[in-house]
Amino acid sequence: MIGSWIKKYQANKAVKNFKNSQLGKCISHHTEKYFYGDTLLSSFQQENKENIIKDFHHRVFMVCLSDNPFMSMREAITEYGCGLSSYQIYCINESNKADSEYANTPYISGKMHKHISSCSDHVDELKEMKWKYPEISNDDLIAFCNSRAALYTYYLNGMNYVRMELKDSDDTKDWLRPFVKSMLIWTEDHMRSNIGLPSLLENSLDGLKHSTFMNLVADGHKNPYFEWETKWASE
């Protein structure tokens, strides 16, 4: 019994030390901004907010305590970046694309939301929603994708603070946003193939090229953007 009390005390002390650290303060500020600022997540019910915040803080804490924090962080970044792209591509439209960093990217159409009904047959969570709620509208499916994309953005941008803490960022030419862009391009190209739309990419293997960015990130390559861009530039 004394042993379990000591472990609990040590765990509580570790959590307190983390919250008081610079990283912990950044994560807290990030959470405040996303759940209590002018964002989509602010509309979530309080219980949902608390569960999500608790889950994310636990994930950050476990990454920091892992045997290899760098690889644990990269694994999380890969998961959240791919998760974001798998929903954002179905809710981004031409208007908000024009105001985004993807404005000049011809391979992200901003039109996949118009095909949400067909796309949902190839996305497990959306397919299950249509099965559960046969009367669900396309607008509701798009709204759901918006919520999921907002949630993954919170996780991704929050884990980015850990990435910066681990000196895995570059102020001059960073890899995180190009990675997310490649995942969006790959997701759209893959789905266009699934539902019978023509590819926007110039070559048939370009989708595969973009998907390899994910492998470089997940495998822990020092500068995945440099390695990805120089590899395919030489092909």
PAZAPA-4460 file (N, C-alpha, C; in steps of 0.05 Angstrom, whole numbers, plus 32768, in hexadecimal, padded with zeros to 4 digits):
% residues 235
    n_x    n_y    n_z   ca_x   ca_y   ca_z    c_x    c_y    c_z   seq   type   mol
   8011   7FE8   8000   8000   8000   8000   8011   8019   8000     1      M     A
   8027   8018   8010   8039   802F   8011   8046   8033   7FF6     2      I     A
   804D   801C   7FE9   805A   801E   7FCF   8048   802B   7FBA     3      G     A
   802E   8024   7FBA   801C   8030   7FA7   8018   804E   7FAD     4      S     A
   8019   8056   7FC7   8017   8072   7FCE   802F   8082   7FC4     5      W     A
   8046   8076   7FC7   805F   8083   7FBD   805E   8087   7F9F     6      I     A
   8055   8072   7F91   8053   8074   7F73   8040   808A   7F6B     7      K     A
   8029   808C   7F7A   8015   80A0   7F74   8021   80BC   7F79     8      K     A
   8030   80BE   7F8F   803C   80D8   7F96   8050   80E0   7F81     9      Y     A
   8060   80CD   7F78   8075   80D3   7F63   8068   80DB   7F49    10      Q     A
   8052   80CD   7F42   8043   80D3   7F2A   8038   80EF   7F2B    11      A     A
   802B   80F6   7F42   801F   8111   7F45   8034   8126   7F44    12      N     A
   804B   8121   7F50   8062   8134   7F50   806C   8138   7F34    13      K     A
   806D   8122   7F24   8077   8124   7F09   8064   8134   7EF8    14      A     A
   8049   8130   7EFC   8035   8140   7EED   8037   815D   7EF5    15      V     A
   803B   8163   7F0E   803D   817F   7F18   8056   818C   7F0C    16      K     A
   806C   817D   7F0B   8085   8188   7F00   8081   818E   7EE2    17      N     A
   8073   817C   7ED4   806E   817F   7EB8   805D   8198   7EB3    18      F     A
   8048   819C   7EC2   8036   81B3   7EBE   8045   81CD   7EC3    19      K     A
   8059   81CC   7ED5   8068   81E5   7EDB   807F   81EA   7EC8    20      N     A
   8085   81D6   7EB6   809B   81D9   7EA3   8092   81EB   7E8C    21      S     A
   80A5   81F4   7E7C   809F   8205   7E65   808D   81F7   7E51    22      Q     A
   8094   81DD   7E4D   8083   81CD   7E3B   8067   81CA   7E45    23      L     A
   8065   81C4   7E5F   804A   81C1   7E6B   803A   81DB   7E69    24      G     A
   8046   81F2   7E6D   8038   820B   7E6A   802F   8210   7E4D    25      K     A
   8040   8209   7E3A   8039   820C   7E1E   8021   81FA   7E17    26      C     A
   8020   81E1   7E21   800A   81CF   7E1C   7FF0   81DA   7E29    27      I     A
   7FF3   81E5   7E41   7FDB   81F0   7E4E   7FD0   8208   7E3F    28      S     A
   7FE2   821A   7E35   7FD9   8231   7E26   7FCC   8228   7E0C    29      H     A
   7FD8   8214   7DFF   7FCE   8209   7DE6   7FB1   81FE   7DEB    30      H     A
   7FAE   81F0   7E00   7F93   81E4   7E07   7F7F   81FA   7E0C    31      T     A
   7F87   820E   7E1B   7F74   8224   7E20   7F6B   8232   7E07    32      E     A
   7F7E   8235   7DF4   7F78   8242   7DDB   7F64   8232   7DCA    33      K     A
   7F68   8218   7DC9   7F57   8207   7DB8   7F3C   8201   7DC3    34      Y     A
   7F3A   81FE   7DDE   7F20   81F6   7DE9   7F10   820D   7DF5    35      F     A
   7F1E   8224   7DFA   7F10   823A   7E06   7F14   8254   7DF7    36      Y     A
   7F1E   8252   7DDF   7F21   8269   7DCD   7F0D   8268   7DB7    37      G     A
   7F13   8276   7DA1   7F01   8277   7D8A   7F07   8260   7D77    38      D     A
   7F01   8248   7D7F   7F06   8231   7D6E   7EEE   821E   7D6E    39      T     A
   7EED   820B   7D5C   7ED7   81F8   7D5A   7ED6   81E7   7D74    40      L     A
   7EEC   81E1   7D80   7EED   81D0   7D98   7EE0   81DE   7DB0    41      L     A
   7EDE   81F8   7DAF   7ED1   8206   7DC6   7EB4   81FF   7DC9    42      S     A
   7EA8   81F5   7DB3   7E8B   81EE   7DB4   7E86   81D2   7DC0    43      S     A
   7E9B   81C3   7DC5   7E98   81A8   7DD0   7E8C   81AA   7DED    44      F     A
   7E7E   8196   7DF5   7E74   8195   7E10   7E8B   8193   7E24    45      Q     A
   7E88   819F   7E3B   7E9D   81A0   7E4F   7EA9   8185   7E56    46      Q     A
   7E98   8171   7E58   7EA2   8156   7E5F   7EB4   814B   7E49    47      E     A
   7EAC   8150   7E30   7EBC   8147   7E19   7ED7   8156   7E19    48      N     A
   7ED6   8170   7E1E   7EEF   8180   7E1F   7F02   8174   7E34    49      K     A
   7EF7   816F   7E4C   7F08   8165   7E61   7F15   814A   7E5B    50      E     A
   7F05   8139   7E4E   7F0F   811E   7E47   7F25   8120   7E32    51      N     A
   7F21   8131   7E1E   7F35   8135   7E09   7F4E   8141   7E14    52      I     A
   7F4B   8155   7E24   7F62   8163   7E2F   7F72   814F   7E41    53      I     A
   7F64   8140   7E51   7F72   812C   7E62   7F81   8118   7E51    54      K     A
   7F74   810F   7E3B   7F80   80FB   7E2A   7F9A   8106   7E1D    55      D     A
   7F98   811F   7E13   7FAF   812A   7E05   7FC6   812F   7E18    56      F     A
   7FC0   813A   7E2F   7FD5   813F   7E43   7FE3   8125   7E4B    57      H     A
   7FD3   8110   7E4D   7FDE   80F6   7E54   7FF1   80EC   7E3D    58      H     A
   7FE8   80F1   7E25   7FF9   80E9   7E0E   8013   80F8   7E0E    59      R     A
   8012   8112   7E12   802B   8121   7E13   803D   8118   7E2A    60      V     A
   8031   8113   7E41   8040   810A   7E58   804E   80EF   7E52    61      F     A
   8040   80DD   7E45   804B   80C3   7E3F   8061   80C4   7E2B    62      M     A
   805E   80D6   7E17   8074   80DA   7E04   808D   80E4   7E12    63      V     A
   808A   80F6   7E24   80A1   8101   7E33   80AE   80ED   7E45    64      C     A
   809E   80D9   7E4F   80A8   80C5   7E61   80B2   80AC   7E53    65      L     A
   80AE   80AA   7E39   80B5   8092   7E2A   80D3   808E   7E29    66      S     A
   80DB   8075   7E23   80F8   806F   7E20   8105   807F   7E0A    67      D     A
   80F5   8085   7DF5   80FF   8094   7DDE   80EB   80AA   7DD7    68      N     A
   80EC   80C1   7DE6   80D8   80D6   7DE1   80D8   80E0   7DC4    69      P     A
   80EE   80E1   7DB7   80EF   80EB   7D9B   80DE   80D9   7D89    70      F     A
   80E2   80BE   7D8B   80D3   80AD   7D79   80B5   80AC   7D81    71      M     A
   80B0   80AE   7D9B   8094   80AE   7DA4   8086   80C7   7D9A    72      S     A
   8094   80DE   7D9A   8089   80F7   7D8F   8085   80F4   7D71    73      M     A
   8098   80E9   7D63   8095   80E6   7D46   807D   80D3   7D3F    74      R     A
   8079   80BF   7D4F   8063   80AD   7D4B   8048   80BC   7D4F    75      E     A
   8047   80CC   7D63   802F   80DC   7D69   802A   80F0   7D53    76      A     A
   803F   80FE   7D4A   803D   8112   7D35   8032   8105   7D1B    77      I     A
   803D   80ED   7D15   8034   80DF   7CFD   8016   80D8   7CFF    78      T     A
   800E   80CE   7D17   7FF2   80C7   7D1B   7FE0   80DF   7D18    79      E     A
   7FE7   80F5   7D24   7FD5   810C   7D24   7FD5   811A   7D09    80      Y     A
   7FEC   811B   7CFB   7FED   8127   7CE1   7FDD   8117   7CCD    81      G     A
   7FDF   80FD   7CCE   7FCF   80EC   7CBC   7FB1   80EE   7CC3    82      C     A
   7FAB   80EE   7CDD   7F90   80F1   7CE6   7F83   810B   7CDD    83      G     A
   7F92   8120   7CDF   7F88   813A   7CD7   7F81   813A   7CB9    84      L     A
   7F94   8130   7CA9   7F8F   8130   7C8C   7F77   811F   7C84    85      S     A
   7F73   8109   7C93   7F5E   80F6   7C8C   7F42   8101   7C90    86      S     A
   7F40   8118   7C9E   7F26   8125   7CA2   7F25   8141   7C95    87      Y     A
   7F3B   814F   7C97   7F3B   816B   7C8C   7F36   816C   7C6E    88      Q     A
   7F3F   8157   7C60   7F3C   8158   7C43   7F1E   8158   7C3B    89      I     A
   7F0D   814E   7C4D   7EF0   814D   7C46   7EE0   8165   7C50    90      Y     A
   7EED   8177   7C5E   7EDE   818F   7C67   7EEB   81A9   7C5E    91      C     A
   7F03   81A8   7C53   7F0F   81C1   7C48   7F01   81C7   7C2E    92      I     A
   7EF9   81E0   7C2B   7EEB   81E8   7C12   7EFD   81FD   7C04    93      N     A
   7EF3   8206   7BEC   7F04   8218   7BDC   7F08   8233   7BEA    94      E     A
   7EF4   823B   7BFA   7EF7   8255   7C07   7F0C   8254   7C1D    95      S     A
   7F0A   8240   7C30   7F1E   8240   7C45   7F39   8235   7C3B    96      N     A
   7F39   8227   7C24   7F53   8220   7C19   7F62   8239   7C0F    97      K     A
   7F53   824B   7C04   7F5F   8264   7BF9   7F6C   8274   7C0F    98      A     A
   7F62   8271   7C28   7F6D   8280   7C3E   7F82   8270   7C4E    99      D     A
   7F89   8259   7C44   7F9B   8247   7C52   7FB6   8245   7C45   100      S     A
   7FC8   8236   7C52   7FE3   8232   7C46   7FE3   8220   7C2E   101      E     A
   7FCB   8215   7C28   7FC8   8203   7C11   7FBD   8212   7BF9   102      Y     A
   7FBB   822C   7BFA   7FAE   823C   7BE5   7FB9   8237   7BCA   103      A     A
   7FD3   8233   7BC8   7FE1   8230   7BAE   7FE8   8213   7BA9   104      N     A
   7FDB   8200   7BB7   7FE0   81E4   7BB3   7FCA   81D8   7BA1   105      T     A
   7FD0   81D3   7B88   7FBB   81C9   7B76   7FB2   81AC   7B7B   106      P     A
   7FC1   819E   7B8C   7FBA   8182   7B91   7FA8   817E   7BA9   107      Y     A
   7FA1   8194   7BB5   7F8C   8195   7BCA   7F76   81A6   7BBF   108      I     A
   7F60   8199   7BB7   7F4C   81A6   7BA7   7F39   81B9   7BB7   109      S     A
   7F34   81B2   7BD0   7F20   81C0   7BDF   7F04   81B9   7BD6   110      G     A
   7F01   81A2   7BC8   7EE7   819A   7BBD   7EDE   817F   7BC6   111      K     A
   7EEE   8171   7BD7   7EE7   8156   7BDE   7ECE   8156   7BF0   112      M     A
   7EC7   816C   7BFD   7EAF   816D   7C0D   7E96   8169   7BFB   113      H     A
   7E98   8170   7BE2   7E81   816C   7BD0   7E7C   814F   7BCA   114      K     A
   7E8F   813E   7BD1   7E8D   8121   7BCC   7E8C   8111   7BE6   115      H     A
   7E85   811F   7BFC   7E86   8112   7C16   7E76   80F9   7C18   116      I     A
   7E5F   80F7   7C0B   7E4F   80DF   7C0C   7E5E   80C7   7C01   117      S     A
   7E6A   80CB   7BE9   7E7A   80B5   7BDD   7E93   80AE   7BED   118      S     A
   7EA0   80C3   7BF7   7EB9   80C0   7C06   7EB3   80B1   7C20   119      C     A
   7E9D   80B6   7C2C   7E97   80AA   7C46   7E95   808B   7C45   120      S     A
   7E90   8081   7C2D   7E8F   8064   7C2A   7EAB   8057   7C2D   121      D     A
   7EBF   8068   7C2C   7EDB   805E   7C2E   7EE9   8068   7C47   122      H     A
   7EDA   8074   7C59   7EE6   807D   7C72   7ED6   8070   7C89   123      V     A
   7EE2   805E   7C97   7ED4   804C   7CAA   7EC1   805C   7CBD   124      D     A
   7ECB   8071   7CC9   7EBB   807F   7CDD   7EA3   808C   7CD0   125      E     A
   7EA7   8098   7CB8   7E90   80A4   7CAB   7E7D   808F   7CA1   126      L     A
   7E87   8079   7C97   7E76   8063   7C8E   7E65   8059   7CA5   127      K     A
   7E70   8056   7CBD   7E61   804D   7CD4   7E4B   8061   7CDC   128      E     A
   7E52   807B   7CDA   7E3F   8090   7CE0   7E27   808E   7CCE   129      M     A
   7E2C   808A   7CB4   7E16   8088   7CA1   7E05   806F   7CA7   130      K     A
   7E11   805A   7CB0   7E03   8042   7CB7   7DF2   8046   7CD0   131      W     A
   7DFD   8054   7CE4   7DEE   8059   7CFD   7DD7   806D   7CF8   132      K     A
   7DDD   8081   7CE8   7DC9   8097   7CE4   7DC4   809A   7CC6   133      Y     A
   7DB2   8089   7CBB   7DAD   8089   7C9E   7DA5   80A4   7C93   134      P     A
   7D99   80B5   7CA4   7D8F   80CF   7C9B   7DA4   80E5   7C9D   135      E     A
   7DBC   80DF   7CA5   7DD1   80F3   7CA9   7DD6   8102   7C8F   136      I     A
   7DD9   811C   7C91   7DDD   812C   7C78   7DFB   812F   7C72   137      S     A
   7E00   8137   7C59   7E1C   813C   7C51   7E28   8152   7C62   138      N     A
   7E17   8166   7C68   7E21   817D   7C79   7E2A   8173   7C94   139      D     A
   7E1A   815F   7C9F   7E21   8154   7CB9   7E3C   8145   7CB7   140      D     A
   7E40   8136   7CA2   7E59   8127   7C9E   7E70   813A   7C9C   141      L     A
   7E6D   8150   7C8E   7E82   8164   7C8B   7E88   8171   7CA6   142      I     A
   7E72   8177   7CB5   7E76   8183   7CD0   7E85   8170   7CE2   143      A     A
   7E7F   8156   7CE0   7E8E   8143   7CF0   7EAB   8143   7CE9   144      F     A
   7EB1   8144   7CCF   7ECD   8145   7CC6   7EDB   815E   7CD0   145      C     A
   7ECC   8174   7CD1   7ED7   818D   7CDB   7EDF   818A   7CF9   146      N     A
   7ECE   817D   7D08   7ED3   8179   7D25   7EEB   8167   7D29   147      S     A
   7EED   8151   7D19   7F03   813F   7D1B   7F1D   814C   7D13   148      R     A
   7F1C   815D   7CFE   7F34   816B   7CF5   7F3D   817F   7D0A   149      A     A
   7F2A   818C   7D17   7F31   819F   7D2C   7F3E   8191   7D44   150      A     A
   7F34   8179   7D4A   7F3F   816A   7D60   7F5C   8161   7D5A   151      L     A
   7F60   8157   7D42   7F7B   814E   7D3A   7F8E   8166   7D39   152      Y     A
   7F84   817D   7D31   7F95   8195   7D31   7F9E   819C   7D4D   153      T     A
   7F8C   8199   7D61   7F93   819E   7D7D   7FA9   818B   7D85   154      Y     A
   7FA6   8171   7D7F   7FBA   815D   7D86   7FD5   8162   7D78   155      Y     A
   7FD3   8168   7D5E   7FEB   816B   7D4E   7FFB   8184   7D57   156      L     A
   7FED   819B   7D59   7FFB   81B3   7D61   8005   81B2   7D7E   157      N     A
   7FF6   81A3   7D8F   8000   81A0   7DAA   8019   818F   7DAB   158      G     A
   8019   8179   7D9C   8031   8168   7D9C   8048   8176   7D8E   159      M     A
   8042   818B   7D7F   8058   819A   7D72   8069   81A9   7D87   160      N     A
   805D   81AF   7D9E   806D   81BB   7DB4   8082   81A7   7DBE   161      Y     A
   807A   818E   7DBF   808D   817A   7DC8   80A3   8177   7DB3   162      V     A
   809B   8178   7D9A   80AE   8176   7D84   80C3   818D   7D86   163      R     A
   80BA   81A5   7D8C   80CC   81BC   7D8E   80DE   81B8   7DA7   164      M     A
   80D2   81AD   7DBC   80E2   81A9   7DD5   80F8   8195   7DCF   165      E     A
   80F4   8182   7DBD   8107   816E   7DB6   811A   8177   7D9F   166      L     A
   8118   8191   7D98   812A   819C   7D84   8127   818F   7D68   167      K     A
   810E   8189   7D62   8108   817B   7D48   80FB   818D   7D34   168      D     A
   80FE   81A7   7D38   80F2   81BB   7D26   8107   81CC   7D19   169      S     A
   8100   81D9   7D03   8113   81EA   7CF5   8106   8205   7CEE   170      D     A
   8110   821A   7CF8   8104   8234   7CF4   8106   823D   7CD6   171      D     A
   8119   8232   7CC8   811C   823B   7CAC   810B   822B   7C98   172      T     A
   810B   8211   7C9A   80FB   8201   7C88   80F2   81E7   7C97   173      K     A
   80DD   81EA   7CA6   80D3   81D5   7CB7   80C4   81C0   7CA7   174      D     A
   80C1   81A8   7CB3   80B5   8192   7CA4   8098   818C   7CAB   175      W     A
   808D   8197   7CC1   8073   818F   7CCB   805C   8196   7CB7   176      L     A
   805B   81AF   7CAF   8045   81B8   7C9D   8047   81AB   7C81   177      R     A
   805F   81A9   7C76   8062   819A   7C5D   8059   817D   7C5F   178      P     A
   805E   8171   7C76   8055   8155   7C7B   8037   8154   7C7A   179      F     A
   8029   8166   7C89   800C   8166   7C89   8001   816B   7C6D   180      V     A
   800E   817D   7C5F   8004   8182   7C43   8007   816A   7C32   181      K     A
   801D   815B   7C34   8020   8143   7C24   800B   812E   7C2C   182      S     A
   8004   812D   7C45   7FF0   8119   7C4D   7FD4   8121   7C42   183      M     A
   7FCF   813B   7C41   7FB6   8144   7C35   7FB5   813E   7C17   184      L     A
   7FCB   8142   7C09   7FCD   813C   7BED   7FC9   811E   7BE8   185      I     A
   7FD7   810E   7BF8   7FD5   80F1   7BF5   7FB9   80E7   7BFB   186      W     A
   7FAC   80F2   7C11   7F91   80EA   7C18   7F7D   80F1   7C02   187      T     A
   7F7F   8109   7BF7   7F6D   8110   7BE1   7F71   80FE   7BC9   188      E     A
   7F8A   80FA   7BC1   7F8F   80EA   7BA9   7F85   80CD   7BAD   189      D     A
   7F8A   80C2   7BC5   7F81   80A7   7BCA   7F62   80A5   7BC9   190      H     A
   7F55   80B9   7BD4   7F37   80B9   7BD4   7F2C   80BE   7BB9   191      M     A
   7F39   80CF   7BAA   7F2F   80D4   7B8F   7F30   80BA   7B7E   192      R     A
   7F45   80AA   7B83   7F46   8090   7B75   7F30   807E   7B7E   193      S     A
   7F2A   807E   7B98   7F15   806D   7BA3   7EF9   8073   7B98   194      N     A
   7EF4   808D   7B93   7ED9   8094   7B8B   7ED7   809A   7B6D   195      I     A
   7EED   8095   7B5F   7EEC   8098   7B42   7EF0   80B4   7B37   196      G     A
   7EFD   80C5   7B46   7F04   80E0   7B3C   7F20   80E0   7B31   197      L     A
   7F26   80F0   7B1D   7F41   80F1   7B12   7F55   80FD   7B26   198      P     A
   7F6D   80F3   7B25   7F82   80FE   7B36   7F8A   811A   7B2E   199      S     A
   7F91   812A   7B42   7F9B   8145   7B3D   7FB9   8146   7B3A   200      L     A
   7FC6   812F   7B40   7FE3   812D   7B3F   7FED   8129   7B23   201      L     A
   8005   8132   7B1D   8010   8132   7B02   8018   8116   7AFA   202      E     A
   8022   8106   7B0C   802B   80EB   7B06   801E   80D6   7B18   203      N     A
   801B   80BE   7B0E   800C   80AA   7B1C   8019   80A2   7B36   204      S     A
   8033   80A5   7B39   8041   809D   7B52   8044   80B4   7B66   205      L     A
   803A   80CC   7B5F   803D   80E3   7B71   802F   80DF   7B8B   206      D     A
   8019   80D1   7B8C   800B   80CB   7BA5   801D   80BB   7BB7   207      G     A
   802A   80A7   7BAC   803D   8097   7BBB   8054   80A8   7BC6   208      L     A
   805D   80BA   7BB6   8073   80CC   7BBF   806B   80DB   7BD9   209      K     A
   8053   80E5   7BD8   8049   80F5   7BEF   8046   80E3   7C08   210      H     A
   803D   80CA   7C04   8039   80B8   7C1A   8053   80B1   7C28   211      S     A
   806A   80B2   7C1A   8083   80AA   7C26   808D   80BF   7C3A   212      T     A
   8082   80D7   7C39   8089   80EB   7C4D   8082   80E1   7C69   213      F     A
   806B   80D3   7C6B   8062   80C8   7C84   8077   80B4   7C8F   214      M     A
   8082   80A4   7C7E   8096   8090   7C87   80AF   809D   7C92   215      N     A
   80B7   80B3   7C85   80CF   80C1   7C8E   80CB   80CD   7CAA   216      L     A
   80B3   80D8   7CAE   80AD   80E4   7CC8   80AB   80CE   7CDE   217      V     A
   809C   80B9   7CD8   8098   80A3   7CEB   80B2   8095   7CF2   218      A     A
   80C4   8092   7CDF   80DD   8083   7CE3   80F2   8094   7CF1   219      D     A
   80EC   80AD   7CF6   80FF   80BD   7D06   8115   80CA   7CF7   220      G     A
   8112   80CD   7CDC   8128   80D9   7CCD   812C   80F6   7CD7   221      H     A
   8145   80FE   7CD7   814D   8118   7CE3   813E   812F   7CD7   222      K     A
   813E   8131   7CBD   8130   8147   7CAF   811F   813B   7C99   223      N     A
   8107   8131   7C9F   80F7   8124   7C8B   80F0   8134   7C73   224      P     A
   80ED   814E   7C76   80E6   8160   7C60   80FD   8161   7C4C   225      Y     A
   8115   8165   7C56   812D   8165   7C45   8130   814B   7C37   226      F     A
   812E   8135   7C45   8132   811B   7C39   811C   8114   7C25   227      E     A
   8104   811B   7C2B   80ED   8116   7C19   80F0   8126   7BFF   228      W     A
   80F6   8140   7C02   80F7   8152   7BEB   810F   814B   7BD9   229      E     A
   8126   8146   7BE5   813E   8140   7BD5   813C   8125   7BC8   230      T     A
   812E   8112   7BD5   812B   80F7   7BC9   811A   80F9   7BAF   231      K     A
   8104   8106   7BB1   80F2   8106   7B9A   80FA   811A   7B85   232      W     A
   810A   812E   7B8D   8114   8141   7B79   8128   8133   7B66   233      A     A
   8135   811E   7B71   8149   8110   7B61   813E   80FA   7B50   234      S     A
   8124   80F4   7B54   8118   80DE   7B45   8111   80E6   7B28   235      E     A
***
